[in-house]
Amino acid sequence: MNAQELLDDLRERHVEVSAAGDSLRLVAPRGVLTEELRRILSDRKPELLKLLGGSGAAGVQPDSGQADAERIAAMPLDEFARAGLIVQVKSSVLGCRVLFVSD
């Protein structure tokens, strides 16, 4: 299983995955993150960080700079879909944060 397939599998299991610098941030339902899955995540961490935009790779994390936000806002939808980005924005209309995941 490559890193993209692993991310797809995690999303199917309702696991939120994001990069936080050189670390992975996971929010998962209870019982999903087994020891086996944790080992796989550890083995694939560099690849996952690259896909998610951590460790200096291109991508956007919450509270990133205005330039990144403007670059993403200007992206055509097909480019956003291929970029593998996870973007979190605060919606004043909905009154909460909204997570956009390209796949």
N, C-alpha and C positions, 0 to 999 in steps of 0.2 A: 504494500500500500504506500503510495507516494504521499507527500505532504498535502496536496490539494484534495486527494481522496479522503485523507484523515480529517481535514477540515469539514468536508461535506458530510462525513459520517458523524462528526461531533454536532454539526448543526441539525442533522436529522434526529439526534438524541436530545435536542433542545439545550445544548451547551453553548454558552456565549464565550467566544475566544477573542482576545485582543492582545496586542503587544503593548507593553509598558516598559519602554526602554529596551533593556536586554532580558526582560522577563516576559513570560506568558501570563496573562490574566484570564482565569477561567471562572465562569459562574455556571454551575451545573446542578441539575436536580439531584436530590439525595440518592446515593447508591450508584450513580452513573460512572463516577471516576474510580474504577477498580485499580488494584495494584498493577495489573497487566497494562491497562490503558495509561496509567501514570508513567510506566516504563517506556511505552511507545512514544508518549509525548516528550519525555526527556531525550530519547534518541533522535527525535525529529525536530527538536526545538530550534536549531539554527535555520532549517528550511521553513518552519512555520513562521518564525520571526520575519524572515525575508518576505514571505507571502503576505503577512499582516502589516508590513511596513515598519517593523522595529529594527533595531541595530543599524540604523543609517540607510535602510532601503526606502524607496519611495512609498509613501502612504500617509494616512492622516489618522491621528489619534485624537481623543477628546481634548479640547482646549489647545489645539495646535494653532499655529500662526495664521493671521489673516490672509497671507499670500497663498497658503495651501487651500484655504476655504474658497478663495476666489478662483483658483485653478480648477478645483473640483466642480464648482458651480458652473463653470464655463465648459465642462466636458460634455460632449455628445453622449447620449444614453448608451450607445453601443460601446464606446470607449470605457465608460464607467463599468459596464457589465464585464468587460474583459480585464479590468484593472485589479480585481480581487481586493477591493477596498472595504473597510468597515468604517463608517462615518457616523458619529453621534452628534446630533444638534439639539438645541433647546428650542422647543416650539412654544411661542407665546400664545398661539391660537389654541393648542391642545393643553397647554399648561404643564408639559412634561418633556423629558428628553425622548427623542426618536432615533432609533438605530436603523441606518440604511446599510445593507450588505449587498455587494455586487457578487453575482455568481454566474 
